[in-house]
């Protein structure tokens, strides 16, 4: 027991952030997320302008599928690592088999999907199969490393990983496009991004700080989280796939993809920073009443921001997309408004959901996302209008429904 107390004391001296959300390294973490997000958007802008709507379509689909798989599987995996490390466990020893199984299985599954859809979505170029497997496998290693850093509250180092990830991808894009202005060249740039983890080596921080803590059942925690994240990301990142299902052409796929990618900025930042919130919630001793008050405040402010997001999307959204990507990528006004409002709703739900993740109640979060997806799909099937209008209206309705369901689940479970 004395060893554990000594270890915790040393940790607090080395990393004096046991004082809540205002912690050493938080500013660098936020800065790293901003740099990483900016580099990601520049990657899309550079690729879209260089290759055009048709030439960029395979990368738009590869990025879409990667984003869905990464947020469905790898983000929950990072949060599992963050939660367990924050509770005092050494995950690379006790959970190595689970981590390797999830990463390896996901990499193989995405490679299989890319192979099956190669002619339809990837111009018949088999190099995308290899790139898909490598991107997911390497990002899986990076997400585990980020979870270790967040769990041990190494927030400055976490921000460094986010910065290097963006710089590696953008720098590689310029390099590979100079060699070959093609979609497969950008695919190798995506593979290069997670290699930054081998520069930082976050696994050196993995250690046990509490020998008495009981491990969280990984299968139950991750299984429910995967199901909920799958529903969430099919709404958030599956719009280009919805365009395919409704018969939209390649140009519309690229327009919808770039619009969603640009407007996802708030949520992309939340994915990068939510480990900070989760680490705080895991280590805090807040009671249910405190958490309910916090969640209600988030919901009230968030609802106002959803409306504001829609107004901003309506007034300036199409012009911003056109400014960055060119006139061919300009979306319809209603499409821009729906996407902007829906992304804000998804962001609010993601923040509220951290209370359920910290409590290990991932099944409750999953039920909210699945409910929202079901309502969104029904909306897409019964609504009329253009393909872009139907897909984006369904997205907004589904996200608002998920927000309401998540609020109810969180209040009941805390």
C-alpha positions as CSV (number, residue, x, y, z in Angstrom):
1,X,0.0,0.0,0.0
2,X,2.9,2.3,0.8
3,X,4.4,1.6,-2.6
4,X,1.2,2.6,-4.3
5,X,0.9,5.8,-2.3
6,X,4.5,6.7,-3.1
7,X,3.9,6.0,-6.8
8,X,0.8,8.3,-6.9
9,X,2.7,11.0,-5.0
10,X,5.6,10.9,-7.5
11,X,3.1,11.0,-10.4
12,X,1.5,14.1,-9.0
13,X,4.9,15.8,-8.6
14,X,6.0,14.9,-12.1
15,X,2.7,15.8,-13.7
16,X,0.9,18.2,-11.4
17,X,-2.5,18.0,-13.0
18,X,-4.5,16.3,-10.2
19,X,-6.2,19.6,-9.7
20,X,-9.1,19.1,-12.2
21,X,-9.6,20.5,-15.7
22,X,-7.2,23.4,-15.4
23,X,-4.1,21.3,-15.7
24,X,-0.5,21.5,-17.0
25,X,-0.4,20.5,-20.6
26,X,-4.0,21.2,-21.4
27,X,-3.2,24.3,-23.5
28,X,-0.7,22.3,-25.5
29,X,-3.2,19.5,-26.0
30,X,-5.7,22.0,-27.3
31,X,-3.1,23.6,-29.5
32,X,-2.1,20.2,-30.9
33,X,-5.6,19.4,-31.8
34,X,-6.0,22.7,-33.6
35,X,-2.8,22.2,-35.6
36,X,-3.8,18.6,-36.4
37,X,-7.3,19.6,-37.5
38,X,-5.9,22.4,-39.7
39,X,-3.4,20.1,-41.3
40,X,-6.1,17.5,-42.0
41,X,-8.3,20.1,-43.7
42,X,-5.3,21.4,-45.7
43,X,-4.7,17.8,-46.8
44,X,-8.3,17.6,-48.1
45,X,-8.1,21.0,-49.8
46,X,-4.8,20.3,-51.5
47,X,-5.9,16.9,-52.7
48,X,-9.3,18.1,-53.8
49,X,-7.9,21.0,-55.8
50,X,-5.1,19.0,-57.3
51,X,-7.2,16.0,-58.4
52,X,-10.7,17.5,-58.9
53,X,-14.1,16.1,-57.9
54,X,-13.7,12.9,-60.0
55,X,-10.1,12.2,-59.4
56,X,-10.4,12.8,-55.6
57,X,-13.4,10.5,-55.2
58,X,-11.4,7.3,-54.2
59,X,-9.7,9.3,-51.4
60,X,-13.0,10.8,-50.4
61,X,-14.4,7.2,-50.0
62,X,-11.2,5.9,-48.4
63,X,-11.2,8.8,-45.9
64,X,-14.9,8.2,-45.2
65,X,-14.6,4.5,-44.6
66,X,-11.4,5.1,-42.5
67,X,-13.1,7.8,-40.4
68,X,-16.1,5.6,-39.7
69,X,-14.0,2.6,-38.7
70,X,-11.5,4.6,-36.7
71,X,-14.3,6.4,-34.7
72,X,-16.4,3.2,-34.3
73,X,-13.5,1.0,-33.1
74,X,-10.3,2.9,-32.4
75,X,-11.7,5.9,-30.5
76,X,-13.6,3.6,-28.1
77,X,-10.4,1.5,-27.8
78,X,-8.5,4.7,-26.9
79,X,-11.1,5.6,-24.3
80,X,-11.0,2.1,-22.8
81,X,-7.2,2.5,-22.4
82,X,-7.7,6.0,-21.0
83,X,-10.2,4.8,-18.5
84,X,-8.2,1.8,-17.3
85,X,-4.9,3.7,-17.1
86,X,-6.6,6.5,-15.3
87,X,-7.9,3.9,-12.7
88,X,-4.3,2.8,-12.1
89,X,-3.9,-0.2,-14.5
90,X,-1.0,-1.1,-16.9
91,X,-2.9,-2.0,-20.0
92,X,0.0,-3.2,-22.2
93,X,0.5,-6.1,-19.8
94,X,-3.0,-7.0,-18.8
95,X,-4.9,-6.2,-22.0
96,X,-2.4,-6.7,-24.7
97,X,-4.3,-9.6,-26.3
98,X,-7.5,-7.6,-26.4
99,X,-5.8,-4.6,-28.0
100,X,-4.0,-6.7,-30.6
101,X,-7.2,-8.6,-31.5
102,X,-9.2,-5.4,-31.9
103,X,-6.6,-3.7,-34.0
104,X,-5.7,-6.7,-36.1
105,X,-9.3,-7.7,-36.7
106,X,-10.3,-4.2,-37.7
107,X,-7.4,-3.8,-40.1
108,X,-8.3,-7.1,-41.8
109,X,-12.0,-6.2,-42.0
110,X,-11.3,-2.8,-43.7
111,X,-8.9,-4.5,-46.1
112,X,-11.6,-7.0,-47.0
113,X,-14.2,-4.3,-47.5
114,X,-11.8,-2.3,-49.8
115,X,-11.1,-5.5,-51.8
116,X,-14.8,-6.3,-52.2
117,X,-15.8,-2.7,-53.2
118,X,-12.6,-2.1,-55.2
119,X,-14.2,-1.8,-58.6
120,X,-17.2,0.2,-57.4
121,X,-15.5,2.7,-55.0
122,X,-11.7,2.6,-55.7
123,X,-11.3,2.6,-59.5
124,X,-10.2,-1.0,-59.4
125,X,-6.8,-0.1,-57.9
126,X,-5.7,-2.8,-55.5
127,X,-3.1,-0.6,-53.8
128,X,-6.0,0.9,-51.8
129,X,-6.5,-2.6,-50.1
130,X,-3.0,-2.5,-48.8
131,X,-3.2,1.2,-47.8
132,X,-6.5,0.6,-45.9
133,X,-5.0,-2.2,-43.9
134,X,-1.9,-0.2,-43.0
135,X,-3.8,3.0,-42.1
136,X,-6.1,1.2,-39.6
137,X,-3.3,-0.9,-38.1
138,X,-1.0,2.0,-37.6
139,X,-3.7,4.3,-36.3
140,X,-4.7,1.5,-33.8
141,X,-1.2,1.6,-32.4
142,X,-1.3,5.4,-32.2
143,X,-4.7,5.4,-30.5
144,X,-3.5,3.0,-27.8
145,X,-0.5,5.3,-27.2
146,X,-2.8,8.4,-27.0
147,X,-5.0,6.5,-24.4
148,X,-1.9,5.8,-22.3
149,X,-0.9,9.5,-22.4
150,X,-4.4,10.7,-21.5
151,X,-4.8,8.2,-18.7
152,X,-1.5,9.3,-17.2
153,X,-2.4,12.9,-17.8
154,X,0.5,13.6,-20.1
155,X,-1.5,16.1,-22.0
156,X,1.4,18.1,-23.5
157,X,2.8,14.9,-25.1
158,X,-0.7,14.0,-26.3
159,X,-0.8,17.4,-28.0
160,X,2.6,16.7,-29.6
161,X,1.2,13.5,-31.1
162,X,-1.8,15.3,-32.6
163,X,0.5,18.0,-34.1
164,X,2.9,15.5,-35.6
165,X,0.1,13.3,-37.0
166,X,-1.2,16.3,-39.0
167,X,2.2,17.4,-40.2
168,X,3.3,14.0,-41.3
169,X,0.1,13.6,-43.4
170,X,0.3,17.0,-45.0
171,X,4.0,16.8,-45.6
172,X,3.7,13.4,-47.2
173,X,0.8,14.6,-49.4
174,X,3.0,17.3,-50.9
175,X,5.9,14.9,-51.4
176,X,3.8,12.1,-53.0
177,X,1.7,14.4,-55.2
178,X,5.0,15.8,-56.5
179,X,5.9,12.3,-57.6
180,X,2.5,11.3,-58.9
181,X,-0.6,13.5,-58.9
182,X,-3.0,10.6,-58.2
183,X,-5.4,9.3,-55.5
184,X,-3.1,6.4,-54.6
185,X,-0.3,8.9,-53.8
186,X,-2.6,10.6,-51.2
187,X,-3.4,7.1,-49.8
188,X,0.3,6.7,-48.9
189,X,0.2,10.1,-47.2
190,X,-2.6,8.8,-45.0
191,X,-0.5,5.8,-44.1
192,X,2.4,8.1,-43.1
193,X,0.4,10.1,-40.6
194,X,0.3,7.6,-37.6
195,X,4.0,6.8,-37.9
196,X,4.5,9.8,-35.6
197,X,3.7,7.5,-32.7
198,X,7.1,5.8,-33.1
199,X,8.8,9.2,-32.7
200,X,7.0,10.0,-29.4
201,X,6.9,6.4,-28.0
202,X,4.0,6.9,-25.5
203,X,4.2,3.3,-24.3
204,X,7.2,4.2,-22.1
205,X,4.7,5.9,-19.7
206,X,2.6,2.8,-19.2
207,X,2.8,1.7,-15.6
208,X,0.7,0.5,-12.7
209,X,-0.3,3.0,-10.1
210,X,-2.9,1.0,-8.1
211,X,-2.4,-2.7,-7.7
212,X,-5.9,-3.2,-6.1
213,X,-8.1,-1.9,-8.9
214,X,-10.5,-4.3,-10.5
215,X,-10.2,-4.6,-14.3
216,X,-13.2,-3.5,-16.4
217,X,-14.5,-6.4,-18.5
218,X,-13.2,-5.3,-21.9
219,X,-15.7,-7.3,-24.0
220,X,-18.8,-5.8,-22.4
221,X,-17.4,-2.2,-22.3
222,X,-16.0,-2.3,-25.9
223,X,-18.9,-4.3,-27.4
224,X,-21.5,-1.8,-26.4
225,X,-19.3,1.1,-27.2
226,X,-18.6,-0.3,-30.7
227,X,-22.3,-0.7,-31.4
228,X,-23.1,2.8,-30.3
229,X,-20.2,4.3,-32.2
230,X,-21.1,2.4,-35.3
231,X,-24.6,4.0,-35.3
232,X,-23.1,7.4,-34.5
233,X,-20.5,7.3,-37.3
234,X,-22.9,5.9,-39.9
235,X,-24.8,9.1,-39.4
236,X,-21.8,11.4,-39.1
237,X,-19.5,10.1,-41.8
238,X,-21.7,7.8,-43.9
239,X,-23.3,10.5,-46.0
240,X,-21.2,9.7,-49.1
241,X,-22.3,6.1,-48.8
242,X,-25.9,7.4,-48.5
243,X,-25.3,9.2,-51.8
244,X,-24.1,6.0,-53.4
245,X,-27.2,4.1,-52.1
246,X,-29.6,6.7,-53.5
247,X,-27.9,6.8,-56.9
248,X,-25.9,10.0,-56.6
249,X,-22.9,10.5,-58.9
250,X,-19.2,10.8,-58.1
251,X,-19.2,14.6,-58.2
252,X,-22.0,14.7,-55.6
253,X,-20.1,12.2,-53.4
254,X,-17.1,14.6,-53.4
255,X,-19.3,17.6,-52.6
256,X,-21.0,15.9,-49.7
257,X,-17.7,14.5,-48.4
258,X,-15.9,17.9,-48.4
259,X,-18.9,19.6,-46.8
260,X,-19.1,17.1,-44.0
261,X,-15.3,17.1,-43.6
262,X,-15.2,20.9,-43.3
263,X,-18.1,21.2,-40.9
264,X,-16.9,18.3,-38.7
265,X,-14.3,20.6,-37.2
266,X,-16.0,20.9,-33.8
267,X,-16.5,17.2,-33.5
268,X,-13.0,16.4,-34.7
269,X,-11.6,18.6,-32.0
270,X,-13.8,16.9,-29.4
271,X,-12.5,13.4,-30.4
272,X,-9.0,14.7,-29.9
273,X,-9.8,16.3,-26.5
274,X,-12.4,14.0,-25.0
275,X,-9.7,12.0,-23.3
276,X,-9.0,15.1,-21.2
277,X,-12.7,15.2,-20.0
278,X,-12.8,11.4,-19.5
279,X,-9.6,11.4,-17.4
280,X,-11.1,14.1,-15.2
281,X,-14.4,12.3,-14.8
282,X,-12.7,9.0,-13.9
283,X,-10.5,10.5,-11.3
284,X,-13.2,12.9,-9.8
285,X,-15.5,12.0,-7.0
286,X,-18.5,13.9,-8.2
287,X,-21.9,12.5,-7.2
288,X,-24.9,11.9,-9.5
289,X,-26.5,15.2,-8.7
290,X,-23.4,17.1,-9.8
291,X,-23.2,15.1,-13.0
292,X,-26.9,15.6,-13.8
293,X,-26.6,19.4,-13.4
294,X,-23.6,19.4,-15.6
295,X,-25.3,17.4,-18.3
296,X,-28.4,19.6,-18.2
297,X,-26.3,22.7,-18.7
298,X,-24.5,21.1,-21.6
299,X,-27.9,20.2,-23.2
300,X,-29.3,23.7,-22.7
301,X,-26.3,25.5,-24.2
302,X,-26.0,22.8,-26.9
303,X,-29.5,23.2,-28.1
304,X,-29.0,26.9,-28.7
305,X,-25.8,26.1,-30.5
306,X,-27.6,23.6,-32.8
307,X,-29.9,26.4,-34.0
308,X,-27.0,28.9,-34.3
309,X,-25.1,26.3,-36.4
310,X,-27.9,25.9,-38.8
311,X,-28.2,29.7,-39.3
312,X,-24.4,30.0,-39.9
313,X,-24.6,27.0,-42.3
314,X,-27.5,28.6,-44.2
315,X,-25.9,32.1,-44.5
316,X,-22.2,31.4,-45.2
317,X,-21.8,27.7,-45.3
318,X,-21.9,27.2,-49.1
319,X,-19.6,30.2,-49.7
320,X,-17.0,28.8,-47.3
321,X,-16.9,25.4,-49.0
322,X,-16.6,27.1,-52.4
323,X,-13.8,29.4,-51.2
324,X,-11.7,26.5,-49.9
325,X,-12.4,23.8,-52.5
326,X,-13.7,25.7,-55.6
327,X,-17.0,26.3,-57.3
328,X,-17.5,22.6,-58.2
329,X,-17.7,21.6,-54.5
330,X,-20.3,24.2,-53.5
331,X,-23.3,22.5,-51.7
332,X,-26.9,23.5,-51.7
333,X,-27.9,26.0,-49.1
334,X,-30.2,23.7,-47.2
335,X,-27.6,20.9,-47.3
336,X,-25.1,23.3,-45.7
337,X,-27.6,24.3,-43.0
338,X,-28.6,20.7,-42.2
339,X,-25.0,19.5,-42.0
340,X,-23.8,22.4,-39.8
341,X,-26.7,22.0,-37.3
342,X,-26.4,18.2,-37.2
343,X,-22.7,18.3,-36.5
344,X,-23.3,20.6,-33.5
345,X,-25.9,18.2,-32.2
346,X,-23.5,15.3,-32.6
347,X,-20.8,17.3,-30.7
348,X,-23.2,17.9,-27.8
349,X,-24.1,14.3,-27.6
350,X,-20.5,13.2,-27.6
351,X,-19.6,15.5,-24.7
352,X,-22.6,14.4,-22.7
353,X,-21.8,10.8,-23.4
354,X,-18.4,11.0,-21.5
355,X,-20.4,10.8,-18.2
356,X,-21.7,7.4,-19.3
357,X,-18.3,6.2,-20.5
358,X,-16.7,7.2,-17.2
359,X,-19.3,5.2,-15.4
360,X,-18.8,2.2,-17.7
361,X,-22.5,2.5,-18.9
362,X,-21.6,2.3,-22.6
363,X,-24.8,0.3,-23.3
364,X,-26.9,3.3,-22.4
365,X,-24.9,5.5,-24.8
366,X,-25.2,2.8,-27.6
367,X,-29.0,2.8,-27.3
368,X,-29.2,6.5,-27.9
369,X,-27.1,6.4,-31.0
370,X,-28.9,3.4,-32.4
371,X,-32.2,5.1,-31.9
372,X,-31.0,8.2,-33.6
373,X,-29.7,6.2,-36.6
374,X,-33.0,4.4,-37.0
375,X,-34.9,7.6,-37.0
376,X,-32.5,9.1,-39.5
377,X,-32.7,6.2,-41.9
378,X,-36.5,6.3,-41.8
379,X,-36.3,10.0,-42.6
380,X,-34.1,9.4,-45.6
381,X,-36.4,6.7,-47.0
382,X,-39.6,8.7,-46.7
383,X,-38.4,12.2,-47.5
384,X,-38.4,13.7,-51.0
385,X,-36.2,16.1,-52.8
386,X,-32.7,15.8,-54.3
387,X,-30.3,13.1,-53.2
388,X,-28.1,15.6,-51.2
389,X,-31.2,17.1,-49.5
390,X,-32.5,13.7,-48.4
391,X,-29.2,12.5,-47.1
392,X,-28.5,15.6,-45.1
393,X,-32.0,16.1,-43.7
394,X,-31.8,12.5,-42.5
395,X,-28.5,13.3,-40.8
396,X,-29.9,16.3,-39.0
397,X,-33.0,14.5,-37.8
398,X,-31.0,11.5,-36.6
399,X,-28.5,13.6,-34.7
400,X,-31.2,15.6,-32.9
401,X,-33.0,12.4,-32.0
402,X,-29.8,10.9,-30.6
403,X,-29.2,14.1,-28.6
404,X,-32.6,13.8,-26.9
405,X,-32.2,10.1,-26.2
406,X,-28.7,10.5,-24.8
407,X,-29.9,13.2,-22.4
408,X,-32.6,11.0,-21.1
409,X,-30.2,8.0,-20.7
410,X,-27.6,10.1,-18.9
411,X,-30.1,11.6,-16.5
412,X,-31.5,8.2,-15.7
413,X,-28.1,6.5,-15.2
414,X,-26.4,9.1,-13.0
